[in-house]
Each structure stands twice: as structure tokens, then as C-alpha cells.
Amino acid sequence: MIKRGEVTLIVMTDNKSGKEIMHFCSHSKLSGHDSELWFPLNENMSLFENVELVLTLNNVAYNLVGLQLLRVVSYHCRDYNAIYNKP
């Protein structure tokens, strides 16, 4: 039986670089020690591919199943829900 997991993430524009970055909320492995771990997005990949890459490289997921926009906080900030297959 396949086990599924979910995580909320924030995608926003970094004020210093102007590049998009993402943060995984309330995740023991991906949020960072002080909940300050941010991952830069690769401009040559879709958001789905970026999220899946971080999840799979960190052995959190086999693959990403779905990515749903939860809310647009502002022009530069969006919240998503990621659903993935657990290893």
C-alpha cells in the first residue's frame, strides 16, 4: 500500500536577489533548525519539478503526486499544498 504525505510550502520572491525561493512549513527535515531553511528555485524547471527535486533528494518522497495553490498572500508570496508518495 502506498503511503501519502502532505506538506505546506511558501513560495516567495527573495528581497535581496529578486529570485523565487521556497520554504517547507512545519516539516522536521525540510523546515530547518529554526524554521529558516529556504530553497532557491531553478528558473529552468517548473515549480512542480523544483518541489519534487527537494523532496526526493532529501528522501522525504519517492515522487510528488500533486501541487495545489492554497492562497495568494501577495503578488510576491503564495502558499501551496504538496502531496507526495512516501518512501
N, C-alpha and C positions, 0 to 999 in steps of 0.2 A: 504494500500500500504506500502511495506517495504521500509524504508529509509536506504540508504547505506552511509557509511563514509569511508574515507581513511586517512592513516597516514604513514609517512615515519619514519623508525626507523633504528638505528645503532646498530649493534651487534659487540662487540669487546672483546678482552682479556684484563682484568684489569692487569696493570703492577705490582701492589702490591701483589695481591692474586693469579694471574695466572688463575682465573676463568673468565668465559664469563659473560658479563653484556650487558644490552640493554638500549637504550635511545630513547624516542619518540621525534621526531623533530617538533618544531612549533605547539605543542598542548597545549592549555591553561591549561588543567588539568594535563597532564602527563609529561610535559617538566620540571616542577619545576619553582620556582620563578625566578631564574637566568639562566634557561636552563641548570641546572647542576644536574638534577634528573636522577639517574641510577638505574636500577633494576637488581639484580643478577638472573642468570638463574639457574633453578633447573636441575641438571645433569640427574635426573631420568625422566625428561619429554622432549618431543620434543620441538623444537623452536616454532612450531605452538601452542602447548599446553601452553607454557610459555607466549606467546603474548596474547592468548585468556584469560588466567587467569588474567593478569593485566587489560586488557580491561573490563572484566566482573566484577571484584571486585571493580573497580572504577566507575561502572555504565556508562561507555562510550559505551559499546556494549552489545547486547544480546548474540552474538556469533561472532567468526571470520569466515569469508567466504573463504578468500584466503590470501596467503602469497607468494609474488613474490620477488625473488632476483633481485635487480636493478643493483648492481655493486659490484665487489670485489675491495676494495680500497687497501688492502694489505693482507698478509697472516693472519693477526690478526684482520682485520676490514672489515665488509660487510654492505651494505645498502639494506634494504628491503622495500617493499610497502605492508602494511596490509589493507585489505578490510574487513569491518565488517558491521553487521546489527545494526542500532541504536535503542536504546530503545524508 
